Amino acid sequence: MVTAAAVGSAPWCPFRRLLGIPCAGCGMTRALAHLAVGDWRSALALHPLAPLVAAELVLAWMAAGLEALGWRSAARLRSWVPAIVVADGALLVALWAGRLASGAWPR
């Protein structure tokens, strides 16, 4: 069984290594790993958008499964994808700008 302590704490971000500043997604992988073991507090501390991304991944997986089973309405869900990607990108950039301005980065 994986525990929150086993998730690890050493970040490795190519963007951070090359440019010296964290990227917009820094902490997301570790946050999703913490969510996977039920550690919401740590996940939110690492990246506040992790629960949103996790929910979107689950919904995308479910929609793909329903479409594979022949549910015709699942294809309509694809029309929402561009808007969701743009909204997620805007949220990531806004959070990144706020973190850059305040220096509030996960360790």
N, C-alpha and C positions, 0 to 999 in steps of 0.2 A: 504494500500500500504506500502510495506517495503522500508525504506530509508536506505541510507548508514550509517546514525547515529544509526539506530536500529540494525545494524549488530553486534555491540558490540566490545569491545576491550580487554576483559579479557581472556587471553589464558589459556586453561587447557589442558595440555599435560602429559599423564602418564609417558612418557619417561623423560620429564623434571622434573617431580615431584620425580621420583625414582632416577635418576642419576645426576640431577642438571645441565644438559646441554640440550639444545633444540634438538629435533629429526630432521631428514632430511625434514620432511613434516610440521614442525612447521610454522604456518601462512597460510597453504594451505586452510583449511576450511573457515577461515575468508576471504581469498583472493577470493575464489570461490563465497562466499556470496556477496562480493563487485562487482564482475563481473556480478552477477545476477541482480544487480540494476544499472549497467552501470558505476560504479565508477572504471575505469581502472587504474587511477593513484594510488589509495589506494591498489588495488589488486596487482599491480606490486611491490609496496613497501613492501607488506606483503610476497609475494612469486612470484618471477619472472617466475616460470614455470606454474603458474595458468592458463594463457590463453591456453597453450599447452594442459594441462590436460583437460580443459573444451572442447576444440575442439575435443580431442580424445574421450571424453565421448559422445559428440553429434554424432560423426561419428559411434561409436559403437552402439549407440541407433538406428541410421538410418539403419545400416547394419542388426541389429537384426530384425528390422521391415520389411526390404526388404526380408530377409530370411523367415520370418513368412508368407509373402505374396506369397512365392514360387519362388522368384527370385534366380535362381540357381547360378549365379555368386557371390552372397553374401557369399556362403560357401568358395570360394577361398580367401576371405578377412581374414578368420580365420588363414590362413597360415602365415599371417603377424604378428599376435598377439605376438608370442614369441620374435620376433626381436624388436617390439615396447616396450614390457615390459623390455627387457634388456637395450635398449637405454634410456628409462625413468629412470630406476634404476641407470644407469651410470650418467645421468645428475643430479639426486637427490643427489647422493653421492658426485659428484664434487662440486655442489653448497653447500652442507653441509660442506665439507672440507674447502671451501673458506670462508664460514660464520664462522666456528670455528676458522680459522686462523685470520680473521679480526675482529671478534666480532660484525659483522653487522647482528643483529637479529631483527626481528620485535618485537615491544612492545605490 
